[in-house]
Amino acid sequence: MSLDKLSIRSPDSKKEYDEYYLLRWKILRAPWKQPLGTEKDQLEDKSVHRIAMLDNKIIACGRLHFIDQITAQIRYMAVNENYLNQGIGKKILHSLESAALQNNIRTIILDARENAVGFYKKHDYQLQEKSHLLFNQIQHYKMEKNL
């Protein structure tokens, strides 16, 4: 599968935002029988959103929001299962980190699902502590990276 035409950018239309939220729901909420709408929170309008587009289809996404003037948080990272382990998550992550740097952010925090801790460690995020249990099923871990 060729990723030559892959682009990482912000969604730029209502249609793309709808597809973006649907992908987040399908990957991060639907498998745990969570209703549509649970893939969003009150910070959507104040966040930096990134999508990976391939052949006019959104195949991955992530979001960055600002905690304070020097700290931001990454949330809602998701890659379509057909495109895992091809470097797409890394590209989304780096794009969000670049947006953080452009906004003078010094530290990024996140709550990684247990199965994603290794991914973030590869990208220099440090494990801080065990965090919350989402839907009483998915263990999360606080992680941090100084930029």
Secondary structure as GFF3:
##gff-version 3
##sequence-region A 1 147
A	DSSP	beta_strand	7	9	.	.	.	ID=ss1
A	DSSP	alpha_helix	14	28	.	.	.	ID=ss2
A	DSSP	three_ten_helix	30	32	.	.	.	ID=ss3
A	DSSP	three_ten_helix	44	46	.	.	.	ID=ss4
A	DSSP	beta_strand	47	54	.	.	.	ID=ss5
A	DSSP	beta_strand	57	66	.	.	.	ID=ss6
A	DSSP	beta_strand	71	79	.	.	.	ID=ss7
A	DSSP	three_ten_helix	81	83	.	.	.	ID=ss8
A	DSSP	alpha_helix	88	102	.	.	.	ID=ss9
A	DSSP	beta_strand	107	113	.	.	.	ID=ss10
A	DSSP	three_ten_helix	114	116	.	.	.	ID=ss11
A	DSSP	alpha_helix	117	122	.	.	.	ID=ss12
A	DSSP	beta_strand	126	134	.	.	.	ID=ss13
A	DSSP	beta_strand	138	146	.	.	.	ID=ss14
###
